Amino acid sequence: MRGYAVAAGFLCALSLNAAERRVAFTFDDLPGLYFDNCDVNAFRQLNRKLVTAITRNGMPALGLVNGSHLCEARRDQTKSLLKIWLDAGLQIGSHTYTHPDFNTTSLERFQADIIANEKYLPPRPLYFRFPFLRSGTELVKKRAIEDFLAKRGYTNAVVTIDNDEYIYAFVYARAVRRGDKALANRIADDYTRYMESAFAFYEQLSRDTFGYEIPQILLLHANSLNADHLDRLAHMAKRRGYRFISIDEALRDPVYSRKENYIGGRGLSHIQRWAMEEGKKPPMHGDVPPWVMDLYRADTRR
């Protein structure tokens, strides 16, 4: 009987925790990916569709901008595309101008890239996210960029639910471009399944690391996959008991005040970073299935 009581108590605790789940949706690489970078109309259609889906699902989302995504001849249109987000009451932050890898870029060049992006952004305070989630392989350099960001009024838009959504988005865009609706639908179906597995993974990792589920911050990108299928992700998250919150609200949880000293080549979820701080060896989230990776490798070779 004791075993049944323990199991019942555990399930009750999980049910209570699930009822309190919260997640902030964030989208990197505005104004978008996988288009001819001079086709402003395609970018405008993407952003309108994505923002419509975000607002329809009641997400106080954050978009992170790379100002160089439009070709140089059309770059003056970037602000008009970002206005679609601002007019919907959504937040805009910085993801650098050209998306450089901080691990392999000099501190001075990386700082200049951040400053170059600022002409596309609204007034501070702003959020900033490291490209590839790579925040340094040397502690001195890491602390130097943190000081630079703080002095310019930026808050680090950390990620807790990391994933390989960009792989699905790339092969989905190629399938749509080829007119292969069957393949595009198969990719979208598996994308939803994969993202649910990512949610489950980081829920468990949060419980293992902190003893409770922290408010999560989800990494996504501005692409046609999410513009077309965000409703499915939203439904999945709601079914798992999530309430959609702003990144501001997520960061108010005390766990986000923890300093992290991770230095390494791989961009990691902050839950994994904090687990390492406690001397743990956290697992990595699951890979996309082989058939999706095969499509990705084939498309990237073209």
Residue, then its C-alpha position, 0 to 999 in steps of 0.5 A: m500500500r505504501g508504494y501505491a501511496v507514494a506513486a499517487g503522491f508523485l502523480c498528484a505533485l506532477s499534476l499540480n506542477a503541470a497546472e502551473r506550467r508557464v512558457a514564453f515563446t521567443f523567435d530568433d532571426l527576424p525578419g525571417l529565414y529561407f527566402d530570397n533576401c531581396d523579396v520584401n513581399a515574401f518577408r512581409q507575408l511571413n511576418r504578418k502570418l506569424v504575428t497573426a498566429i502569435t496573437r491568435n494564441g495569446m502569446p506575448a512573444l519576443g522577436l530577436v532581430n538580425g538587421s542584415h537579413l534583407c539584401e543591402a538594396r532593401r535593408d531600409q524596409t526592415k523597420s516596416l517589417l518589424k513594425i508588424w510586431l510592434d503594432a501587435g504589442l509584441q516585443i523586439g530585441s537584438h540577435t546581432y546584425t550579421h549573426p556572428d559566432f561569439n566563440t570565434t569572433s573577436l570581442e571588439r568585432f562582436q560589440a560593433d555588430i551589436i551596435a550596428n543592429e541598434k538602428y533597427l530596434p525600438p528604444r531600450p530596455l532591450y533583450f539580446r540573445f547570443p547567436f547559436l546560444r554560444s556565449g564564450t569559451e573564455l571566462v574573461k571574454k564572457r564577462a567582458i561581453e556581459d558588462f558591455l551588454a549591461k552598459r547598453g541596457y540589454t538583458n540576456a534573453v536566455v533559453t531553457i527549451d532548446n531544440d533543433e527546430y531550424i532543421y525541420a524549418f529548412v527541409y519544410a521550406r524546401a518541400v514547400r518550394r518544390g510543391d511537395k505537399a505530402l512531404a511538407n505535411r509529413i515534416a510538419d506532423d513530425y515537427t509537432r511530435y518532436m517539439e513535444s518531446a523537447f518540452a517533456f525533456y526540459e520539464q524533466l530536466s528542470r525537476d531533476t535540477f531544481g525540484y520544480e518546473i521553472p517558467q520556460i523560455l522556448l527558442l523558435h525562429a521566424n520561418s514559414l514552418n512556424a507561420d504555417h503551424l504555430d497553432r499546432l504547437a500552441h495546442m500541444a503546449k496548452r494540452r500539457g498545461y502551459r500558460f503563455i507568458s512574456i519573457d519579462e514574467a519568466l525572468r522574474d522567477p528567482v532561478y534566473s538571477r543565478k550566475e552561470n559560468y559555462i564556457g564551451g563550444r556548444g550553445l546550451s539551455h540555461i537549465q543544462r548550464w545551471a545543472m553543470e554549476e551543481g556538478k551534474k552532467p545533464p543529458m542533451h535533448g534528443d536529435v531529430p530523426p534520421w529521415v529528417m536529417d537525411l533530407y537536411r543533408a541532401d538539401t544543404r548539399r544542393 
